[in-house]
Amino acid sequence: MIEVCVLGPLELRAGEPVPLGGHQQQAVLAMLVAARGRVVPADRIVDQVWGGEPPASATATLQAYVSRLRRLLEPDRPPRAAPSILISEAAGYALRLPTAAVDAWRFERDVTLSGDLPPQQALGVLREALGRWRGVPYEQFADEEWARAEVARLSELRRAAQERGIAAMLRIGRIGDAVPAARALADAEPLRGEAWRLLALGLWAAHRSAEALDALREHRQHLADEVGLDPEPALSTLERAILGQRTEVLDQAVGGAQVRPAQLPRSLAGFAAREAELDELTRFAGTLAVISGAGGVGKTTLAVRWAHAVADRYSDGQLYADLRGFGPEEAPADPADVLFGFLTALGVPDHRVPPSLGERVALFRSVLAGRRMLVLLDNAADADQVRSLLPGTHGCTVVVTSRNQLGGLVVAEGAHTLRLDAFDDEEARGYLRQRLGAERTDQDAAARDEIVARCGGLPLALAVVCARAITRDAFSLDVIAAELRDTGLDAFTVEGFQHDPRSVFSWSYRHLPSTAAALFRHLALHPGPDVTRAAAISVAGPDARALLRQLCNAHLLDEHRPGRYVYHDLVRSYAVELAHRYDDPARHLDVLGRLVDHYLHSAGNAVELCFPFRTSRRPPCPPDIEPETFDNPRDAYAWQDAEYENVMALTEACDDAYLGAFVWVLCPHQQDIRFHVRDSIALARRALTVAERSREQWWVGFLQYVIGRGHLRLNEVESSRAPLEAAIAVGRATNDPTRLAHGLLSVATGIVGVHRVPTREQTMTAYPYAIEALAEYRRLGDETGRVEEANALHPIAWYHFYRPGGREKAQALLQESIDINRRSGNLHGAAGSWMHMARFRSETGDPAGAVSAFEQALELYGDMQDLRIEPLIGLYTTHLAAGDEKAAARARAEALSLLDTARYPDIDRLRAILG
């Protein structure tokens, strides 16, 4: 069996040592061992092997090293068989060996295992584990930057194992072995308090109290001389205990009679799911873990269930305290009071518990030193409340639950975090089945799923619903679903039960500063699915960043993606209740107005960057609104995609006066980029009603054009004609060349079509409309006219295509349209012109030219996935006709992959072409 050894110089053994090659090749293997099975990116390995200055051939050299190492690690692997030990994954490499095959991995496993064993067995396991050490870990590489952290970690783990072994000796009465071992460790690490504590305990147990005190004073002198610090409180407490001959302290450390508290609350019935979270807590065993989440999400239930499942691993017992950080009580629990309860539960007589918090902390940590206990601190208010209740040494597991994230414990105490979210739909259904029975739960699937949706996966809400269903056994789930539908949060109120969702949410809300509380209420008025940090700043000013952090820390908001925040549905209902209770209607209108202005002007900034030739038709932006701006079209397009649902929701909530401006900023995205065409038509019809009522003819003409153009996008040519003729009539009546030309060109486009080669008859019919549109665009004399002139050239070019000797003229007109768009920076328009050029070249028997034109369009469409489909289909059909089946297959495969998520109006036509 292969064995890799790093607890000393790196070695590879297969019964006997195997030559590992040069230093750099050995370094690659060592890095993968240090990663402990995780994937190490290849570029990181290259950077570390060559010290940040890799040669040009570094990647190839690394691949050669990996190939050689694979042969060493799997000498019997058949040629061309996939490696199973040193694997390639996610642009990197990982070492997949059993734990027993790597001495460092096995050492770490055994040290962890020893904590679950009685002292005698633990001592044997620790001795065997420590016997695997041969020197400095990763000795050849110990001075290299990449290895230092792992060397330090393993060395610290070795010292902790040595200390644990000495503690085990003391507990089983092997004082004669423990004292010299502790002495050697203290001499090697004179600043490390735990070794001196163990030495003093051993000397005290051997009736050498004077020497024990001398040892503690020696440690104090080392600290004073070298770092100018005092010993940790646990050592000072031990010194006082020795001076006072408080033998109960000695008994607790060396196996005397101990009280074994078992304070865990009863594990709640009806618990479902959370298996992954239970496994995560098990991985955190022996450390400090913080379970955070919203009120009612099941933090306590999870912690108590896990604690009961592992209680037998903690031979010295379990401590539990409700810290009352959030609840009907006004004041959280005082840490000093909690410590008094813990100390008496641990066997310290009442009169021995000191009066001050600091002294109680010191005594608590002294009593727990060397013990293996589970401490569950439930419902913590903040990190400061918890710190005083933490053991001072390793060996105990502490689990904290809180509605706050307790980031201070993560930073200062190295806490692990487990964020608890609501159940997903299947977990919620499983919860209902467990509480109500599968037959009752599933007999009305629609009512069951409505209950799941209205509870939003919140375990507390589900528990209240189940309680109501159990006490009203004759009621169907449909009746209960209707109750939830009709009464909202009131449906979750249970007489005599103070932990209904509204009350639970209120306990978090009342801890908020007034400014955070106001933002919590106001953002709930946002009608969209989530809200961005930028929108919150427009509502509350620059302070919104800090306020959002406070709301997320309290789990009243969830930053579900960077800079994007969402309420749980029930929390949002509660926030809206508060907004109507505490804020007057004028404030509501102000908040909605700010959101409307923010999204309108952000959308305007996006569309004007992507289509810079368009004249702005939005009102001035208020000075205290900070709309989003964009550095490039890609970011602008991405924003329009991400914010589409929010913007559309605000068009339903905005004042009628804003509708036309929203149509103006949304039309290109809805009709040209992502094809939300039905939405575009519906929004324009709403705005048209307002414009006709106010007799704003410019807007009437524009909105009729948008409606007609939208129908053209849907290939509903007959439906497009009436609104386009109305737009033309407005243009003629008001002498508005833009309105007139847009209407005329759209009629021409409807006649010749967008995605096909028109017939001779179609071009003859469309030609007069296109010629007049071209003249009107040229009459404008501005950038908008020049860009639109390029579009008017398309049907005119196809007209010349069918004229005797007109093909040269047609090609020149198409090239002119490409050049106009290029000069204007209208890449989207240039891509459309290239599409016409590609079809022209295909029709004139130039497949190579057609391929080149389709590729130009594809490049210009860039990341606009839906728009890439047409040029890809053009490439597919052109390559197929030319007999290039491989190129055709590539284009077809990419087009099919885009069709899966496309919103293209005539997607069935495209699928039919691709077969």
Secondary structure, DSSP 4 states (H G I P E B T S, - for coil): --EEE-SSS-EEESSSB----SHHHHHHHHHHHHTTT--EEHHHHHHHHTTT---TTHHHHHHHHHHHHHHHH-TTPPTTPPPSSEEEETTEEEE---GGGBHHHHHHHHHHHHTTS-HHHHHHHHHHHHTT--SSTTGGGTTSHHHHHHHHHHHHHHHHHHHHHHHHHHHTT-HHHHHHHHHHHHHHSTT-HHHHHHHHHHHHHTT-HHHHHHHHHHHHHHHHHHT--PPPHHHHHHHHHHHTT-HHHHHHHHT------B-PPPPPSS----HHHHHHHHHTTTSEEEEE--TTS-HHHHHHHHHHHHGGG-TT-EEEEE--SSSSSSSPPPHHHHHHHHHHHTT--GGGS-SSHHHHHHHHHHHHTT---EEEEEEE--HHHHHTTS-SSTT-EEEEEESS--HHHHHHH--EEEE-----HHHHHHHHHHHH-HHHHHTTHHHHHHHHHHHTT-HHHHHHHHHHHHHTTTS-HHHHHHHHHHHGGGGG-BTTBS-SHHHHHHHHHTTS-HHHHHHHHHHTT--SS-EEHHHHHHHH-TTHHHHHHHHHHTTSSEEEETTEEE--HHHHHHHHHHHHHHS-HHHHHHHHHHHHHHHHHHHHHHHHHHSTTSPP-SPPPPTT------SSHHHHHHHHHHTHHHHHHHHHHS-GGGHHHHHHHHHHIIIIIS--HHHHHHHHHHHHHHHHHHT-HHHHHHHHHHHHHHHHHTT-HHHHHHHHHHHHHHHHHTT-HHHHHHHHHHHHHHHH-SSSPPPHHHHHHHHHHHHHHHHHHHHH-SHHHHHHHHHHHHHHHHHHHTSTT-HHHHHHHHHHHHHHHHHHT-HHHHHHHHHHHHHHHHHTT-HHHHHHHHHHHHHHHTT-HHHHHHHHHHHHHHHHHHT-HHHHHHHHHHHHHHHTT---TTHHHHHHHH-
